[in-house]
Amino acid sequence: MYCFKFKLSLVIILGLFSVNSFAAVATKQSTAPTWEKDKPYSFTILHTNDHHGHFWQNDIGEYGLAAQKTVVDQIRKEVSEKGGKLLLLSGGDINTGIPESDVLQAKPDFMGMNSIGYDAMAVGNHEFDHPLAVIREQQKWAHFPFLSANTYFKNTDNRVFDAYKMFDLNGIRVAVFGLTTDDTIFLASPKNTDGVEFRKTLPEAEKVISQIKNNERPDMIIAVTHMGHYENGEHGSMALGDVELARGLKPGDLNMIVGGHSQNPVCMASPNKRITEYVPGTPCAPDQQNGTWIVQAHEWGKYVGRADFVFLNGKITLENYQLIPINLKKEVDNGNDTKRLEYYTSEIEQDKKLLETLKPYQDQGKQQLLTKTGELIGRLEGDRSVVRYQQSNMGQLLLSAFIEKTNADVGIMAGGMIRDSLIEGNITYRDILKVEPFGNTVVYFELTGRELVEYLKVALSKKQGSGGYTHLKNITLAGNTISDIKINNEPIDLQKSYRITTLDYLAAGGDGYPVTNTSPTYVDTGYRDADVIREYIEAHSPINAADYEPVNFILEK
C-alpha cells in the first residue's frame, strides 16, 4: 500500500505549536466542560476543497473519489484504534468542471462524498452555477450540511444555509461554521443569485463566533470557508480571504480555517511566504495567522489534507500535518528520449464498492454528452488551416459567448485554442468539447485605452500560421496602423477603462501574450470555456453562422 506519515520530524517546521481553545470562555450556560482534567484527547481533521466534479479518476488514473475513500477509511480506522475521532470537511465548489458530472448536476459527487463520510462543507461560489432549487436538491442528496453564515435572503435576517454545526469528538465540542466569498455576487449568474446576498465575511464571522461562544460551550472553533488563501493577505481586487479573516478576528477567537477557492496547496516556506511549486509527498507546513491554523488542499481531490490534534486541559496542539497525494504521477525520463509516469508516492487502490456505485453515473454522464444542446444553420469554421491564418466565424461565436458571460467590452483569444469546426445540424456538448477541449476558464480584467493599445501591439504581432494568431471581437482597425483603433465602432478613448475577456491560459502569458493574471482587476470566473459556449448556444439557438462573419474585421496593412 502506501505511507501516510511523516510523523513530523517536521516538528522543526511545526514546532508543536499550540493554540488556546475556548474551553475557558465563559458562556451564558456556564456549564462545566465535558472533558477530564489532565487527560489528552486525540482527534483528526481531514479536508479537501474545489472538487469541481472530479468524482472519477482522470485519464492517467489520478485522484477520484474511489481512491480517496481508501485513504479516508484507512485513516479513520487508524484514528479509531487509538481512541480518537475524525472530522472530514470540504471547502466547497463541488460543482462545475467535468462534463460527466456537470450534466448530472454533481449527483455522483455527492453520492461519493456520502460514501466517504463527509461531515460538512462550505458553500462555494460554484454551487451558484445552479439556481437555488437545484442547490436544495443537492442538499437532499448530501448526508452532510451545507454551511454559509454570510449568505442571506436579500433584505432579511434569514440565512439561506445553516451557519454552523456542532460535533462531539469524545467529549471535545467542536463548532464548524461556514463562509462564502462575497465575490459570489459577481462570479455567479445573476439569475441564480436573484433574491440572495453575500454579506461581508469578517463581520459575519464575528457574529457567528459570538453566537457559538454564548450558546454552545465550544472547545474548538473551525471555519470552513470558500474565500481563498492570498499570500500575506494580498488579495488584490478579490474579496477578503482566509489570511485577512484570521488577522481581523481577536487572537484566539478561531482555531482553524479549512479553506478553498484559490485552489492552491497551502504549504508555507516561511511566515507569509507560500511554497510556489509544492512537490507532492513532501512535508507541508500550514499557514498560521493570529493564532489560527489555515489549510487548503489544492483542488480536484488531488490531496487529502490531514491535521492531527491533541487537546489537553483546554489547550489544542497540532502534532502532525500533511497533504496526502491521491495517486498523483510525475514524468520520469527513461534516458532514451522517452518518458514514463511514476507515482509520487505509492499507488492507492480504488475502493471497489464505491467504484461500482459511481460507474453507472460515469456511463450516464457520457451518454448525456450526446444530448442536443442547440441547432446550427451553416458551418462554423474551426479548421487549423483557417483559424491560425485569419479571423473566423467560429472565433466570433466563441468570443461572443465569453463577452456575454462577463459583460466585457472586448474579447481576445488565440487561433490555436480552436480545435474543430461545427457543421450544420444539431450540436451536442461533445461537439463543443471537440472545439474547446482544454478546459480553460473564462477570465476578465480591466485595461485603460492606452494599456489596451500596448496589449494589442503584442497580440497582433503573432504570426499567421502560429497557434498564437489573434482573434478579436468588438475591435477594428479603422486605418492601417494600430493607433487607428475602434472599440464597438467608437474611437478608442486612451483614458477610459475597458473590460477585456479571454481565457486563463492567455492571461498567464500563454503563447507569449502579456501576463494579465497578476492585475488587481483580474477575475477568474471559474467557468469552463465549453460550458460558457454551451450556455450561449442554448440561449441563442438556432445559431446562424452567417451572423458571426468577421466583416471588415482588420484591414490589410
C-alpha positions as CSV (number, residue, x, y, z in Angstrom):
1,M,0.0,0.0,0.0
2,Y,1.3,3.5,0.8
3,C,2.5,5.5,3.6
4,F,0.7,8.5,5.2
5,K,3.1,9.5,7.9
6,F,5.9,12.0,8.0
7,K,5.3,11.7,11.8
8,L,6.6,15.1,11.8
9,S,10.2,15.2,12.5
10,L,8.6,18.1,10.8
11,V,8.5,19.1,14.4
12,I,11.1,21.5,13.2
13,I,8.6,23.1,10.9
14,L,5.5,22.9,13.1
15,G,7.3,23.2,16.4
16,L,4.3,21.6,18.0
17,F,2.6,25.0,18.0
18,S,-0.3,25.3,20.4
19,V,-3.4,27.5,20.3
20,N,-5.8,28.2,23.1
21,S,-9.2,26.6,22.8
22,F,-12.4,28.2,24.1
23,A,-13.0,25.8,26.9
24,A,-12.3,28.6,29.4
25,V,-14.6,31.1,27.8
26,A,-17.5,32.0,30.0
27,T,-20.8,31.2,28.4
28,K,-24.4,32.1,29.3
29,Q,-24.9,28.4,30.3
30,S,-21.6,28.4,32.3
31,T,-21.7,24.6,32.3
32,A,-18.6,22.6,33.3
33,P,-16.5,21.2,30.5
34,T,-17.2,17.6,29.3
35,W,-13.5,16.7,29.1
36,E,-11.4,15.4,32.0
37,K,-8.5,17.3,33.5
38,D,-5.0,16.0,32.7
39,K,-6.5,13.6,30.1
40,P,-5.2,14.0,26.5
41,Y,-7.8,13.7,23.7
42,S,-6.7,13.0,20.1
43,F,-8.7,13.9,17.1
44,T,-8.0,14.4,13.4
45,I,-9.4,16.9,10.8
46,L,-9.3,15.7,7.2
47,H,-10.1,18.2,4.4
48,T,-10.5,18.7,0.6
49,N,-11.7,21.6,-1.5
50,D,-12.6,22.7,-5.0
51,H,-13.7,19.3,-6.1
52,H,-15.2,20.6,-9.4
53,G,-16.9,17.4,-10.5
54,H,-13.9,15.1,-10.3
55,F,-15.7,12.0,-8.9
56,W,-14.0,9.8,-11.4
57,Q,-10.2,9.3,-11.9
58,N,-8.6,11.1,-14.8
59,D,-7.2,9.5,-17.9
60,I,-3.9,8.5,-16.3
61,G,-5.5,7.2,-13.1
62,E,-5.0,10.2,-10.8
63,Y,-7.4,11.2,-7.9
64,G,-11.1,10.2,-8.0
65,L,-13.4,9.5,-5.0
66,A,-12.9,5.7,-5.0
67,A,-9.2,6.1,-4.2
68,Q,-10.0,8.9,-1.8
69,K,-12.3,6.6,0.1
70,T,-9.5,4.1,0.5
71,V,-7.3,6.8,2.1
72,V,-10.0,8.1,4.4
73,D,-11.2,4.7,5.5
74,Q,-7.6,3.7,6.5
75,I,-7.1,7.0,8.4
76,R,-10.4,6.6,10.1
77,K,-9.5,3.1,11.2
78,E,-6.1,4.2,12.5
79,V,-7.6,7.1,14.4
80,S,-10.4,5.0,15.9
81,E,-8.0,2.2,17.0
82,K,-6.1,4.9,19.0
83,G,-9.3,6.1,20.7
84,G,-9.6,9.2,18.6
85,K,-12.3,10.8,16.4
86,L,-12.2,12.2,12.9
87,L,-14.0,15.1,11.0
88,L,-13.9,15.3,7.2
89,L,-14.6,18.8,5.8
90,S,-14.9,20.3,2.3
91,G,-14.0,23.9,1.4
92,G,-16.8,23.9,-1.3
93,D,-17.1,24.2,-5.1
94,I,-18.4,20.7,-5.6
95,N,-19.9,21.8,-8.9
96,T,-18.6,22.6,-12.4
97,G,-15.5,21.2,-14.2
98,I,-16.1,17.7,-15.6
99,P,-18.8,17.2,-18.2
100,E,-19.9,13.8,-16.9
101,S,-20.6,15.4,-13.6
102,D,-21.9,18.7,-14.9
103,V,-24.7,17.1,-16.9
104,L,-25.9,15.2,-13.8
105,Q,-25.7,18.4,-11.6
106,A,-22.9,16.8,-9.5
107,K,-25.2,14.0,-8.1
108,P,-22.4,11.3,-8.4
109,D,-20.0,13.6,-6.5
110,F,-22.4,14.0,-3.6
111,M,-23.2,10.2,-3.6
112,G,-19.4,9.6,-3.5
113,M,-18.9,12.1,-0.7
114,N,-21.7,10.4,1.3
115,S,-19.9,7.0,0.9
116,I,-16.6,8.5,2.1
117,G,-18.3,10.1,5.1
118,Y,-18.0,13.9,4.8
119,D,-19.3,15.8,7.8
120,A,-19.8,19.3,6.4
121,M,-18.9,21.6,3.5
122,A,-18.7,25.3,2.9
123,V,-20.9,26.7,0.2
124,G,-18.7,27.7,-2.8
125,N,-19.4,30.3,-5.4
126,H,-19.8,27.5,-8.0
127,E,-22.6,26.0,-6.0
128,F,-24.5,29.0,-7.5
129,D,-23.8,27.8,-11.0
130,H,-27.2,26.3,-10.4
131,P,-30.4,28.1,-9.2
132,L,-31.4,27.7,-5.6
133,A,-33.9,24.9,-6.5
134,V,-31.1,22.7,-7.7
135,I,-28.9,23.5,-4.7
136,R,-31.8,22.4,-2.5
137,E,-31.9,19.2,-4.4
138,Q,-28.2,18.7,-3.9
139,Q,-28.7,19.3,-0.2
140,K,-31.2,16.4,-0.2
141,W,-28.6,14.2,-1.9
142,A,-25.9,15.1,0.6
143,H,-25.9,13.4,4.0
144,F,-24.0,16.4,5.5
145,P,-24.8,20.1,5.9
146,F,-24.0,23.0,3.6
147,L,-22.7,25.8,5.7
148,S,-22.6,29.6,5.0
149,A,-23.1,32.1,7.7
150,N,-22.9,35.1,5.4
151,T,-25.4,34.1,2.7
152,Y,-28.8,35.6,3.3
153,F,-32.1,36.1,1.6
154,K,-31.9,39.7,0.4
155,N,-33.1,42.4,2.8
156,T,-33.9,39.8,5.6
157,D,-32.1,38.3,8.6
158,N,-32.8,34.8,7.3
159,R,-29.8,32.8,6.2
160,V,-30.1,30.6,3.1
161,F,-28.0,27.8,4.7
162,D,-27.1,26.7,8.2
163,A,-24.4,29.0,9.8
164,Y,-22.7,26.3,11.8
165,K,-22.8,22.7,13.1
166,M,-21.6,21.2,16.4
167,F,-19.6,18.0,16.7
168,D,-18.7,16.0,19.7
169,L,-15.3,14.3,19.4
170,N,-15.2,12.1,22.5
171,G,-16.2,15.0,24.7
172,I,-14.4,17.7,22.9
173,R,-17.0,20.1,21.5
174,V,-16.1,21.3,18.0
175,A,-18.0,24.1,16.2
176,V,-17.7,24.3,12.5
177,F,-19.1,27.4,10.7
178,G,-19.1,28.2,7.0
179,L,-18.3,31.3,4.9
180,T,-18.7,32.0,1.2
181,T,-16.7,34.6,-0.7
182,D,-18.8,37.8,-1.1
183,D,-17.4,38.0,-4.6
184,T,-20.0,35.3,-5.4
185,I,-22.5,38.0,-6.4
186,F,-20.1,38.9,-9.3
187,L,-18.9,35.4,-10.1
188,A,-22.3,33.7,-10.4
189,S,-25.1,34.2,-12.9
190,P,-27.4,36.9,-11.7
191,K,-30.4,34.7,-12.4
192,N,-29.1,32.2,-9.9
193,T,-28.4,34.7,-7.1
194,D,-31.7,36.6,-7.5
195,G,-33.0,37.3,-4.0
196,V,-29.7,36.3,-2.4
197,E,-27.0,38.5,-0.9
198,F,-23.5,37.6,0.3
199,R,-22.6,39.8,3.3
200,K,-19.0,40.7,4.2
201,T,-17.3,37.7,5.7
202,L,-15.4,39.3,8.6
203,P,-18.5,40.9,10.4
204,E,-20.5,37.7,9.9
205,A,-17.6,35.6,11.3
206,E,-17.5,37.8,14.4
207,K,-21.3,37.5,14.7
208,V,-21.4,33.7,14.4
209,I,-18.4,33.2,16.7
210,S,-20.1,35.2,19.4
211,Q,-23.3,33.2,18.9
212,I,-21.3,29.9,19.2
213,K,-19.5,31.0,22.3
214,N,-22.6,32.1,24.0
215,N,-24.8,29.1,23.2
216,E,-22.6,26.1,22.6
217,R,-19.6,25.9,25.0
218,P,-17.1,25.1,22.3
219,D,-13.7,23.7,23.0
220,M,-12.6,24.4,19.4
221,I,-14.0,26.6,16.6
222,I,-13.2,25.8,12.9
223,A,-14.2,28.0,9.9
224,V,-14.8,26.0,6.7
225,T,-14.5,28.7,4.1
226,H,-14.6,29.3,0.4
227,M,-12.7,32.6,0.3
228,G,-9.2,31.9,-0.9
229,H,-5.7,31.9,0.6
230,Y,-3.8,35.0,-0.5
231,E,-0.2,35.1,0.5
232,N,0.4,37.6,3.2
233,G,-3.2,38.8,2.7
234,E,-2.5,40.4,-0.7
235,H,-5.9,39.7,-2.3
236,G,-5.8,42.4,-5.0
237,S,-9.3,43.1,-6.3
238,M,-10.8,39.9,-4.8
239,A,-12.8,39.9,-1.6
240,L,-11.1,39.2,1.7
241,G,-9.5,35.8,2.0
242,D,-8.6,33.4,4.9
243,V,-5.4,35.3,5.9
244,E,-7.3,38.6,6.3
245,L,-10.1,36.8,8.1
246,A,-7.7,35.4,10.7
247,R,-5.9,38.7,11.2
248,G,-9.2,40.6,11.6
249,L,-10.5,38.5,14.5
250,K,-9.5,38.7,18.1
251,P,-6.5,36.5,18.9
252,G,-7.7,33.1,20.0
253,D,-11.2,33.5,18.5
254,L,-10.7,31.0,15.8
255,N,-8.6,27.8,16.0
256,M,-8.5,26.7,12.4
257,I,-9.6,27.6,8.8
258,V,-10.3,24.9,6.3
259,G,-10.2,26.8,3.1
260,G,-10.9,26.7,-0.7
261,H,-11.4,28.9,-3.7
262,S,-7.8,29.9,-4.6
263,Q,-7.1,26.3,-5.4
264,N,-3.5,26.1,-4.1
265,P,-1.8,23.8,-1.6
266,V,-1.2,26.0,1.4
267,C,2.3,24.9,2.4
268,M,4.4,27.6,3.8
269,A,8.1,28.1,3.1
270,S,8.4,30.8,5.9
271,P,5.9,33.2,7.6
272,N,3.7,34.8,5.0
273,K,5.5,33.1,2.2
274,R,3.9,30.1,0.5
275,I,5.9,27.4,-1.4
276,T,5.1,28.2,-5.0
277,E,5.9,24.8,-6.5
278,Y,4.9,22.3,-3.9
279,V,6.1,18.7,-4.7
280,P,3.5,16.0,-3.8
281,G,4.6,13.8,-0.9
282,T,7.0,16.3,0.6
283,P,6.4,18.0,4.0
284,C,3.8,20.7,4.2
285,A,3.6,23.3,7.0
286,P,0.2,25.1,7.1
287,D,-0.1,28.8,7.5
288,Q,-0.7,30.3,10.9
289,Q,-2.1,33.8,11.4
290,N,-3.1,35.4,14.7
291,G,-3.2,32.0,16.4
292,T,-5.3,30.4,13.6
293,W,-4.2,27.5,11.5
294,I,-5.0,27.9,7.8
295,V,-5.1,24.9,5.5
296,Q,-6.1,24.2,1.9
297,A,-5.6,21.1,-0.2
298,H,-5.2,22.4,-3.8
299,E,-8.1,21.2,-5.9
300,W,-10.0,18.3,-7.6
301,G,-9.3,15.8,-4.8
302,K,-5.6,15.7,-5.7
303,Y,-4.9,15.6,-2.0
304,V,-6.5,14.8,1.3
305,G,-5.2,17.2,4.0
306,R,-4.6,15.7,7.4
307,A,-4.3,17.6,10.7
308,D,-3.8,15.5,13.9
309,F,-4.5,17.4,17.1
310,V,-4.2,16.7,20.8
311,F,-6.4,18.5,23.3
312,L,-5.2,18.7,26.9
313,N,-6.6,20.9,29.7
314,G,-8.1,23.5,27.4
315,K,-5.1,23.7,25.0
316,I,-5.0,22.4,21.5
317,T,-1.7,21.2,19.9
318,L,-1.2,20.4,16.2
319,E,1.0,17.4,16.3
320,N,1.1,16.5,12.6
321,Y,0.1,18.0,9.3
322,Q,0.4,16.6,5.8
323,L,-1.1,16.6,2.3
324,I,-1.6,13.1,1.1
325,P,-1.4,12.8,-2.7
326,I,-4.2,10.7,-4.3
327,N,-2.3,8.7,-7.0
328,L,-0.6,11.8,-8.4
329,K,2.0,11.0,-11.0
330,K,5.2,12.6,-12.4
331,E,7.0,12.2,-15.7
332,V,10.4,10.4,-15.4
333,D,13.0,10.4,-18.1
334,N,14.0,6.9,-19.3
335,G,17.2,8.3,-20.7
336,N,16.5,7.3,-24.3
337,D,14.3,10.2,-25.4
338,T,11.2,8.5,-23.9
339,K,9.4,9.2,-20.6
340,R,7.3,7.2,-18.2
341,L,4.8,8.0,-15.5
342,E,5.5,7.1,-11.9
343,Y,3.6,7.7,-8.7
344,Y,5.0,10.4,-6.4
345,T,4.2,8.1,-3.5
346,S,2.7,4.6,-3.5
347,E,-0.3,3.5,-5.6
348,I,-3.6,3.8,-3.8
349,E,-6.2,1.1,-4.7
350,Q,-9.7,2.3,-5.5
351,D,-12.5,1.2,-3.3
352,K,-14.2,-1.4,-5.4
353,K,-17.7,-0.9,-3.9
354,L,-17.7,2.8,-4.5
355,L,-16.2,2.4,-7.9
356,E,-19.2,0.1,-8.8
357,T,-21.6,2.7,-7.4
358,L,-20.1,5.5,-9.4
359,K,-19.6,3.7,-12.7
360,P,-23.3,4.0,-13.8
361,Y,-23.1,7.7,-13.3
362,Q,-19.9,7.9,-15.4
363,D,-21.6,6.0,-18.2
364,Q,-24.8,8.0,-17.9
365,G,-22.8,11.2,-18.0
366,K,-21.0,10.2,-21.1
367,Q,-24.3,9.3,-22.8
368,Q,-25.9,12.7,-21.8
369,L,-23.0,14.4,-23.5
370,L,-24.7,13.3,-26.8
371,T,-27.9,15.2,-25.9
372,K,-28.8,18.1,-28.2
373,T,-27.6,21.5,-27.0
374,G,-28.8,23.6,-29.9
375,E,-29.0,23.8,-33.7
376,L,-26.6,25.3,-36.2
377,I,-27.5,26.8,-39.6
378,G,-24.4,26.8,-41.8
379,R,-20.9,26.0,-40.8
380,L,-18.7,27.5,-38.1
381,E,-15.1,27.3,-39.3
382,G,-12.6,26.0,-36.9
383,D,-10.1,24.2,-39.1
384,R,-6.5,24.7,-38.3
385,S,-5.8,25.9,-41.8
386,V,-8.2,28.8,-41.2
387,V,-8.1,29.8,-37.6
388,R,-4.3,30.2,-37.5
389,Y,-4.3,32.5,-40.5
390,Q,-7.4,34.6,-40.4
391,Q,-10.4,35.7,-38.4
392,S,-13.3,33.2,-38.5
393,N,-17.0,33.0,-37.6
394,M,-16.1,30.3,-35.0
395,G,-13.8,32.7,-33.2
396,Q,-16.5,35.4,-33.3
397,L,-19.1,33.0,-31.8
398,L,-16.7,31.9,-29.0
399,L,-15.8,35.4,-28.1
400,S,-19.4,36.5,-28.3
401,A,-20.2,33.8,-25.6
402,F,-17.3,35.0,-23.4
403,I,-18.4,38.6,-23.7
404,E,-22.0,37.9,-22.9
405,K,-20.9,35.8,-19.8
406,T,-18.6,38.5,-18.4
407,N,-20.3,41.7,-19.7
408,A,-16.9,42.6,-21.3
409,D,-16.2,45.3,-23.9
410,V,-13.7,43.3,-25.8
411,G,-12.9,39.6,-26.4
412,I,-9.5,38.2,-27.3
413,M,-8.3,34.6,-27.9
414,A,-5.7,32.7,-29.9
415,G,-6.5,30.6,-33.0
416,G,-4.6,27.7,-31.6
417,M,-7.2,27.3,-28.9
418,I,-9.9,26.5,-31.6
419,R,-9.6,22.8,-32.4
420,D,-12.6,21.8,-34.6
421,S,-15.4,23.1,-36.8
422,L,-19.2,22.7,-36.2
423,I,-21.3,21.7,-39.2
424,E,-25.0,22.3,-39.9
425,G,-27.4,20.4,-37.8
426,N,-27.8,19.5,-34.1
427,I,-25.0,20.5,-31.7
428,T,-24.2,18.3,-28.7
429,Y,-22.0,19.1,-25.7
430,R,-19.5,16.6,-27.0
431,D,-19.3,18.6,-30.3
432,I,-18.5,21.7,-28.2
433,L,-15.8,19.9,-26.3
434,K,-14.1,19.0,-29.6
435,V,-13.9,22.7,-30.4
436,E,-12.7,23.7,-26.9
437,P,-11.1,20.5,-25.3
438,F,-8.5,22.1,-23.0
439,G,-10.8,23.0,-20.0
440,N,-9.6,26.7,-19.9
441,T,-11.6,29.0,-17.8
442,V,-13.1,32.4,-18.9
443,V,-11.4,35.4,-17.2
444,Y,-11.6,39.1,-17.4
445,F,-9.6,42.2,-16.4
446,E,-9.6,45.9,-16.9
447,L,-7.2,48.0,-19.2
448,T,-7.2,51.6,-20.0
449,G,-7.4,52.5,-23.6
450,R,-3.6,53.3,-23.5
451,E,-2.8,50.0,-21.9
452,L,-5.0,48.2,-24.4
453,V,-3.1,49.7,-27.3
454,E,0.2,48.3,-25.8
455,Y,-1.5,44.9,-25.2
456,L,-2.6,44.8,-28.9
457,K,0.9,45.6,-30.1
458,V,1.9,42.3,-28.6
459,A,-1.2,40.3,-29.5
460,L,-1.2,41.5,-33.2
461,S,2.4,40.7,-33.6
462,K,1.7,36.9,-33.6
463,K,2.5,35.5,-37.0
464,Q,-0.1,33.9,-39.3
465,G,0.2,30.1,-39.0
466,S,1.1,30.2,-35.3
467,G,-1.2,29.0,-32.5
468,G,-1.0,32.5,-31.1
469,Y,-2.6,34.1,-34.1
470,T,-5.1,36.6,-32.5
471,H,-8.9,36.5,-32.8
472,L,-10.7,39.7,-31.7
473,K,-14.2,40.7,-31.0
474,N,-15.5,44.3,-30.8
475,I,-12.2,45.7,-32.0
476,T,-11.5,47.0,-35.5
477,L,-8.6,48.9,-37.0
478,A,-10.0,51.9,-38.7
479,G,-6.9,52.6,-40.8
480,N,-3.6,50.9,-41.5
481,T,-1.9,51.5,-38.1
482,I,-2.5,50.2,-34.6
483,S,-3.3,53.7,-33.5
484,D,-6.5,53.7,-35.6
485,I,-8.5,51.5,-33.3
486,K,-12.2,51.4,-32.7
487,I,-14.0,49.7,-29.8
488,N,-17.5,48.8,-30.7
489,N,-17.3,51.2,-33.6
490,E,-16.2,54.1,-31.4
491,P,-12.7,55.5,-31.5
492,I,-10.7,54.2,-28.6
493,D,-10.5,56.5,-25.5
494,L,-7.0,56.3,-24.1
495,Q,-8.2,57.3,-20.6
496,K,-11.3,55.1,-20.5
497,S,-11.2,51.7,-18.7
498,Y,-12.3,48.7,-20.8
499,R,-13.1,45.2,-19.6
500,I,-11.3,42.5,-21.6
501,T,-12.3,38.9,-21.6
502,T,-10.1,36.0,-22.6
503,L,-9.1,32.5,-21.3
504,D,-6.8,31.8,-18.3
505,Y,-4.1,30.3,-20.5
506,L,-3.5,33.5,-22.3
507,A,-3.9,35.6,-19.1
508,A,-1.0,33.6,-17.7
509,G,1.2,34.5,-20.6
510,G,0.4,31.5,-22.8
511,D,1.5,31.9,-26.5
512,G,3.6,34.9,-25.5
513,Y,0.6,37.1,-24.7
514,P,1.0,39.8,-22.0
515,V,0.6,38.4,-18.5
516,T,-2.6,39.9,-17.0
517,N,-3.5,37.4,-14.3
518,T,-1.4,39.5,-11.8
519,S,-3.5,42.6,-12.4
520,P,-5.6,43.7,-9.3
521,T,-8.6,43.8,-11.6
522,Y,-8.1,40.2,-12.8
523,V,-11.1,37.8,-12.2
524,D,-11.1,34.1,-13.0
525,T,-14.8,33.3,-13.2
526,G,-14.1,29.6,-12.8
527,Y,-16.4,28.8,-15.7
528,R,-15.0,26.3,-18.2
529,D,-15.0,27.7,-21.7
530,A,-17.0,24.8,-23.1
531,D,-19.7,25.4,-20.5
532,V,-20.0,29.1,-21.4
533,I,-20.3,28.2,-25.1
534,R,-22.9,25.6,-24.4
535,E,-24.9,28.1,-22.3
536,Y,-24.7,30.7,-25.1
537,I,-25.8,28.2,-27.8
538,E,-28.7,27.1,-25.7
539,A,-29.8,30.7,-25.2
540,H,-29.4,31.7,-28.9
541,S,-30.3,28.6,-30.8
542,P,-30.7,28.2,-33.7
543,I,-27.3,29.7,-34.4
544,N,-26.9,31.2,-37.8
545,A,-23.2,31.0,-38.9
546,A,-23.7,33.9,-41.2
547,D,-24.4,36.2,-38.2
548,Y,-20.8,35.7,-37.0
549,E,-18.9,36.5,-40.1
550,P,-16.0,38.9,-39.3
551,V,-16.8,41.5,-41.9
552,N,-14.1,44.3,-42.2
553,F,-12.6,43.0,-39.0
554,I,-9.0,44.0,-39.5
555,L,-8.0,45.9,-42.6
556,E,-4.9,44.9,-44.6
557,K,-1.8,46.9,-43.7
